[in-house]
Amino acid sequence: MIRRPALLALLALCGLSLFGADLAQAGARDRIGTLPQGRYECGLPGDAAGEAWVVDPAYNFSISSASRYVSPQGKGTYLLTGHDVIFTRGPMKDMRMRRHASGLLQQVDADGELGRLRCHRVGS
């Protein structure tokens, strides 16, 4: 018979959890990374009667190196964990974005909902 501490250790080694969480996925979600360097253009979706994309230069930024960005208002830092980008210092401090598979960034509102503002890389 396997004792409880040994069973828990065995489950942990196998990547299983008694709470149903997949440890491998949790590790990928929490992995720290960086965005590709280059210029990012930000804007809002347009409409059928006008332009499809309306650029808002106030939100444009460039990733300069490692976890640093430069915007028209100044310089700062960001943190990328999994798909979540949080601007931690500088003029965009506390702005949150979600990185989609296509490389598109989409603003996350204070309530955790995806906003309308989107940013995409336009050059190096």
N, C-alpha and C positions, 0 to 999 in steps of 0.2 A: 504494500500500500504506500502511495506517495503522500508525504506529509505536505501540509499547506504551504510552508515557505518554499519547499522544493518545487511544488506545482506552479506557484507564482513565478519563480525564477525560470522555469521551463517555458511558460507562456510568454514571458518577456523576451526570451531568446528566440522564440519562434515568430516574434513580431505580432503577437496576439494581445488583446486586451479584454479584461472582464467587462469593460464598459462599452465595447463594440467599436472603439476608435481604431482606425488603421494606422499603426505607428509609422509605416513607410510614407503614407500620404501626409501625415502630420509633419514629418521631417521635411518633405518637399515644400509644404506651405510656409514653413518657418525659415527656409534657406535664405540667407542674405546674399544679395547680388548687386549688380550695377546695370544701369540702362546703357544701351549702345551710345557712344559719343556722337555728337552732331547736333544740328538745329532741329527743334521741334516747333511746329506751327500749330497754334490752337485756335479753335473757333466753335461755332454753333452750327447745327444742321440748318439749312435754308428751307425753302418751300417750293412747291411746284410752279408758283407764279414768278419766282425770282431765281437767285443763285442757289445752287445745291449746297454750298459751303460758304459760310460767312466768317472770315478770319477776324479774330480779335487780337491785334498786336500786343495789347497789354498783358496777355497771358503767354506769349511766345517765350521760349527759353532755349538755352543750349546746354548740353552736358559737356563739360570741359575736361574733366578727368575724375576717375574713381567715383566718388559720391558727391561731386560738386556740380553746381549749375550756375549759369549766368542768365539773368533776365534783364529787360530794359530798366528795371528799377534797382538792380544790384546783384550781388553774388550771395550764394548760400549753399547749404548741403541738403541732401535727401537720404532716405533710407528705403531700400527695396527689400521686402521680405515676401518671398513667394510671388504673388501677383499684386501686392499692395505697395504703393509708393506713398511715402509721407515726407513732405518737405519739412525739415527739422529746424533750419535756420535761414535767415535772410528774408527777403521781401515776400516770399511765397510760404512762409512758416505756417504750419498747421493745415495747409491744403493737402487733401488726400486724393489719390487717383488709383484706378484699377487698371492693370496691364492685361490686355486681351491677347489671345494667341497670335493675332495678326500683327502685334506690336503697337496697336492703337492704345492710347491711354484715355481713360474716361474718368471725369471728376466724380468723386463720391461725396454726397451731401452729408451734413452733420448727423442726419438720422440713419446713415448707412446705405441709402438708396443711390443708385447711379444717376448722376446729373446729366445735363445736356451738353456741357462743355467737353470737347474731345481734343486730343493733341496727337499728332503723328510726326514721325521723323521725316524731314524733307531734304536733309543733306548732311554731309560730314563736316 
